Every structure is written in C-alpha cells, then in structure tokens.
C-alpha cells in the first residue's frame, strides 16, 4: 500500500514504488454491477466498500464514460470504486506529470479502501485525463463561465490531452501507460459556444467539452487515441490487462 499523497519519481522504466512504464511511444448488459457510493475521509481520501469476495476487476472511477468504454471492449467491472482526491495541480507541475500523479493517487486511494474492506485481491484500474494548452492545464469545468473560458481558449488552435491508466494486479504488481493525444478545434463563433453551453454536456469534463458528444463537431483533427481523449485509452488498457493474465476476451462470444 502506498499513501495517496506520495510522490513518484519520473522515470521511464522501473519506478521505486513498483510502477513499470513501457518504453513504447506515448502517442499513438446483462451482468449486475456493484456501484459503490463515495464517502470521503480527509485522512483516507477513498470510498469505503463492502467486502466483495468474488471481485475480479474493480474500476476506481464513477465516470460513466470510462465504464462505457470498458463495456465497449467486452469488459464488465465487478465493482466501481470512486476515489475522491485533490486534483489541484502543483506549482509548475507539467500536464503529463499531473495526469500521471492523479491516476496513481486514485489507484492508491482505491487500494487502501480495498484493504480496509478486506476485499480479496483483484485487478484494479484507475485513470485520469488532463487537457492542456501549452503548459496551461484547463479545469474540469463546473460552471458555464469556466466552460466558456475553456472553449474560447481552445477555439481555432491545437491542444493536448494526457490520459494515464494505472493497473494494480492481484499479486501487487503496478503497471501504467501515459497516452498523449493532440486535438485541433475549428474556430468557434460566439453563437456556437453559447449553443454548446446550453447543452450542458461540458459539465465536469476536462477542458469543458466532451469529444464523444456534440463537441465532436468542433474537431478538425485528432492525432492519438480517441478513447483516451474520452477518458480511457482502450488499446493500452487492454494491453496492460492481457499482459497480466486477465481474460480480456472472455465475454466476446456472448456479445455476438
């Protein structure tokens, strides 16, 4: 177990706390689910969960987008375990480093909650997405003004989206991937921005937009991973799980 506020060395291979980062380039319903309710603690910063003796895969997120992405590739988490952490950037923290740190802290908080509830070891996935223009990190917009500021900044220019996915294995191994994507928006008119604000789909989204929704009409070019911009890089996630022995294609036949 590692504390949610622990710093991690920025290395490319074996990290002091067990994370192994591959050297590949960064860029590129049937079953019942136990959905846990977040109950944060200042000291623990993670959701308490009831014991899940049969759990095999836990998603450390309450994001419906990340859940839908996993379901898209035939993977159904046994439980959702949201981790509530402080997502504020540190002084002079680069966007890539922020995405990596927040994903690790979410994983650590969820792991601590698993230990407290005596959940049997399972595969645990956590992820975080950061949108940036240069070194400026855009917020997860919560108000129309925040969203409007983001959209005006993104209008007619390229921005970068960093998504980190972290995996904890039943044997305690830790793996991660950081995926960088580049997105260019068209030049947005005031009328387009106002119309998008009226949709409400920007709320809680990094950068104030949802590429899987109406904002897809703003995208002139995307280089990288579409699913990573949505919130979870599917190729990298499946590669991590498969590399650790998780049966990623077990349900594919039932989906036909």
C-alpha positions as CSV (number, residue, x, y, z in Angstrom):
1,X,0.0,0.0,0.0
2,X,1.2,3.5,-0.7
3,X,-0.2,6.8,0.5
4,X,-2.4,8.9,-1.8
5,X,-0.1,11.9,-1.5
6,X,3.1,10.0,-2.2
7,X,5.4,11.5,-4.8
8,X,6.7,9.3,-7.6
9,X,10.0,9.5,-9.5
10,X,9.6,10.5,-13.1
11,X,11.4,7.6,-14.8
12,X,10.8,5.6,-17.9
13,X,11.4,2.1,-16.7
14,X,11.1,0.6,-13.2
15,X,9.8,3.1,-10.6
16,X,10.8,2.9,-7.0
17,X,7.2,2.1,-6.0
18,X,6.7,-0.7,-8.4
19,X,5.3,1.1,-11.5
20,X,6.6,-0.3,-14.7
21,X,6.2,2.1,-17.6
22,X,6.8,0.6,-21.1
23,X,9.2,2.3,-23.4
24,X,6.8,2.5,-26.3
25,X,5.8,5.9,-27.6
26,X,3.0,7.7,-25.6
27,X,1.1,8.9,-28.7
28,X,-0.2,6.8,-30.8
29,X,-25.9,-5.5,-20.3
30,X,-26.5,-8.1,-18.6
31,X,-24.4,-8.6,-15.5
32,X,-25.2,-6.9,-12.2
33,X,-22.7,-4.3,-11.1
34,X,-22.0,-3.3,-7.5
35,X,-21.8,0.5,-7.7
36,X,-20.3,2.0,-4.6
37,X,-21.2,5.3,-3.1
38,X,-18.4,7.7,-2.5
39,X,-17.9,8.6,1.2
40,X,-14.7,10.5,1.5
41,X,-12.5,10.8,4.6
42,X,-9.9,13.6,4.9
43,X,-7.3,11.1,6.1
44,X,-8.2,8.3,3.7
45,X,-9.5,10.1,0.6
46,X,-11.2,7.0,-0.7
47,X,-14.6,5.3,-0.8
48,X,-15.4,2.6,1.8
49,X,-16.8,-0.5,0.2
50,X,-18.4,-3.7,1.5
51,X,-16.4,-6.9,1.1
52,X,-16.5,-8.3,-2.5
53,X,-15.2,-11.8,-2.2
54,X,-15.9,-12.6,-5.9
55,X,-14.5,-9.3,-7.3
56,X,-12.1,-9.8,-10.2
57,X,-11.9,-6.3,-11.7
58,X,-12.6,-3.0,-10.0
59,X,-12.7,0.3,-11.8
60,X,-11.6,3.2,-9.5
61,X,-13.9,5.7,-11.0
62,X,-17.5,6.9,-11.0
63,X,-17.2,8.0,-14.6
64,X,-20.0,6.6,-16.8
65,X,-17.7,7.3,-19.8
66,X,-14.9,5.0,-18.5
67,X,-17.4,2.3,-17.7
68,X,-18.9,2.5,-21.1
69,X,-15.5,2.3,-22.8
70,X,-14.7,-0.9,-20.9
71,X,-18.0,-2.4,-21.8
72,X,-17.4,-1.4,-25.4
73,X,-14.5,-3.9,-25.5
74,X,-16.4,-6.6,-23.6
75,X,-15.0,-6.0,-20.1
76,X,-17.5,-5.6,-17.3
77,X,-16.1,-4.4,-13.9
78,X,-17.3,-6.3,-10.9
79,X,-17.4,-3.0,-8.9
80,X,-17.0,0.7,-9.3
81,X,-14.9,2.3,-6.6
82,X,-14.7,6.1,-6.9
83,X,-11.7,7.7,-5.2
84,X,-12.1,11.3,-4.1
85,X,-8.7,13.1,-4.2
86,X,-7.5,16.7,-4.5
87,X,-6.9,17.2,-8.2
88,X,-5.3,20.6,-8.0
89,X,-2.1,21.0,-10.0
90,X,1.0,21.6,-8.0
91,X,3.1,24.6,-8.7
92,X,5.0,24.3,-12.0
93,X,3.7,20.8,-12.5
94,X,3.7,19.7,-16.1
95,X,0.4,18.5,-17.6
96,X,1.8,15.0,-18.3
97,X,3.1,14.7,-14.7
98,X,-0.2,15.8,-13.3
99,X,-2.1,13.2,-15.2
100,X,0.3,10.5,-14.0
101,X,0.2,11.7,-10.4
102,X,-3.6,11.9,-10.2
103,X,-4.1,8.4,-11.7
104,X,-1.6,7.0,-9.2
105,X,-3.2,8.7,-6.3
106,X,-6.7,7.4,-7.4
107,X,-5.2,3.9,-7.5
108,X,-3.6,4.3,-4.1
109,X,-6.8,5.6,-2.6
110,X,-8.9,2.7,-4.0
111,X,-6.3,0.2,-3.0
112,X,-6.5,1.5,0.6
113,X,-10.3,1.2,0.5
114,X,-10.0,-2.4,-0.7
115,X,-7.6,-3.3,2.2
116,X,-9.9,-1.6,4.8
117,X,-12.9,-3.6,3.5
118,X,-10.9,-6.9,3.3
119,X,-11.7,-7.3,-0.4
120,X,-9.8,-10.2,-1.9
121,X,-7.0,-9.2,-4.3
122,X,-8.3,-8.1,-7.7
123,X,-7.3,-6.2,-10.8
124,X,-7.8,-2.5,-10.1
125,X,-7.8,0.2,-12.8
126,X,-7.6,3.9,-12.3
127,X,-7.2,6.7,-14.8
128,X,-7.1,10.5,-15.1
129,X,-7.3,12.9,-18.0
130,X,-5.7,16.3,-18.3
131,X,-6.3,18.8,-21.1
132,X,-3.7,21.5,-21.7
133,X,-2.8,24.4,-24.0
134,X,0.9,24.6,-23.8
135,X,1.7,24.2,-20.1
136,X,-1.6,25.6,-19.0
137,X,-3.9,23.0,-17.5
138,X,-7.6,23.5,-18.2
139,X,-10.1,22.8,-15.4
140,X,-12.8,20.2,-15.3
141,X,-15.5,22.8,-16.0
142,X,-18.2,23.1,-13.3
143,X,-19.8,26.5,-14.3
144,X,-20.8,27.9,-17.7
145,X,-18.2,30.6,-17.2
146,X,-15.4,28.1,-16.8
147,X,-16.6,26.1,-19.8
148,X,-16.9,29.3,-21.9
149,X,-13.3,30.3,-21.0
150,X,-12.1,26.8,-22.0
151,X,-13.9,26.9,-25.3
152,X,-12.6,30.3,-26.2
153,X,-9.1,29.2,-25.4
154,X,-9.4,26.0,-27.5
155,X,-11.1,27.8,-30.4
156,X,-9.1,27.6,-33.6
157,X,-6.0,26.0,-32.0
158,X,-4.4,22.7,-31.1
159,X,-4.4,21.4,-27.5
160,X,-3.0,18.3,-25.9
161,X,-4.8,15.6,-23.9
162,X,-2.9,13.4,-21.5
163,X,-4.6,10.3,-20.1
164,X,-2.8,8.0,-17.7
165,X,-4.2,4.5,-16.9
166,X,-2.8,2.6,-13.9
167,X,-3.2,-1.1,-13.1
168,X,-2.8,-2.9,-9.8
169,X,-2.7,-6.7,-10.2
170,X,-3.9,-9.3,-7.7
171,X,-0.2,-10.0,-6.8
172,X,0.5,-6.4,-6.2
173,X,2.2,-5.5,-9.4
174,X,1.8,-2.0,-10.8
175,X,1.8,-1.0,-14.4
176,X,0.9,2.2,-16.2
177,X,0.7,3.9,-19.5
178,X,0.6,7.6,-20.4
179,X,-1.1,8.5,-23.7
180,X,-0.8,11.9,-25.3
181,X,-3.2,13.0,-28.0
182,X,-3.4,16.2,-29.9
183,X,-6.7,17.8,-30.9
184,X,-7.3,20.8,-33.1
185,X,-10.6,22.7,-32.8
186,X,-12.2,24.8,-35.5
187,X,-12.6,28.5,-34.9
188,X,-15.8,28.7,-32.7
189,X,-18.2,31.5,-33.1
190,X,-19.9,33.1,-30.1
191,X,-23.2,31.5,-31.2
192,X,-21.6,28.0,-31.3
193,X,-20.1,28.5,-27.8
194,X,-23.5,29.6,-26.4
195,X,-25.3,26.7,-28.0
196,X,-22.8,24.2,-26.6
197,X,-23.1,25.8,-23.2
198,X,-26.8,25.3,-23.4
199,X,-26.4,21.5,-23.9
200,X,-24.8,21.1,-20.5
201,X,-22.6,18.2,-21.7
202,X,-19.5,20.2,-20.8
203,X,-20.2,19.9,-17.1
204,X,-17.4,18.1,-15.2
205,X,-15.4,17.5,-18.4
206,X,-11.7,18.2,-18.6
207,X,-11.3,21.2,-20.9
208,X,-15.0,21.9,-20.8
209,X,-16.0,19.6,-23.7
210,X,-17.0,16.0,-24.5
211,X,-15.4,14.8,-27.7
212,X,-17.8,11.8,-27.7
213,X,-20.8,14.2,-27.8
214,X,-21.7,17.4,-29.6
215,X,-18.2,18.7,-29.4
216,X,-17.1,16.1,-32.0
217,X,-18.4,18.7,-34.5
218,X,-15.6,21.1,-33.3
219,X,-12.7,18.7,-34.0
220,X,-10.8,19.4,-37.2
221,X,-8.0,16.9,-36.4
222,X,-7.1,14.3,-33.8
223,X,-3.7,12.6,-33.6
224,X,-3.5,9.9,-31.0
225,X,-6.2,8.0,-29.2
226,X,-9.9,9.0,-29.4
227,X,-10.8,6.7,-26.4
228,X,-8.0,8.4,-24.4
229,X,-9.5,11.8,-25.0
230,X,-12.9,10.4,-23.9
231,X,-11.2,9.2,-20.7
232,X,-9.6,5.7,-21.0
233,X,-7.2,4.5,-23.7
234,X,-8.6,1.2,-24.8
235,X,-5.6,-0.3,-26.6
236,X,-3.3,0.5,-23.7
237,X,-5.8,-0.7,-21.1
238,X,-6.4,-4.0,-22.8
239,X,-2.7,-4.5,-23.3
240,X,-2.0,-3.9,-19.6
241,X,-4.7,-6.3,-18.5
242,X,-3.8,-9.0,-21.1
243,X,-0.2,-8.7,-20.1
244,X,-1.0,-9.6,-16.5
245,X,-3.2,-12.5,-17.4
246,X,-6.7,-11.0,-17.2
247,X,-9.1,-12.8,-19.6
248,X,-9.9,-9.7,-21.7
249,X,-11.8,-11.6,-24.4
250,X,-13.8,-14.0,-22.2
251,X,-17.2,-12.3,-23.0
252,X,-16.7,-11.6,-26.7
253,X,-18.6,-14.7,-27.8
254,X,-21.6,-13.7,-25.7
255,X,-21.7,-10.3,-27.4
256,X,-22.3,-11.7,-30.9
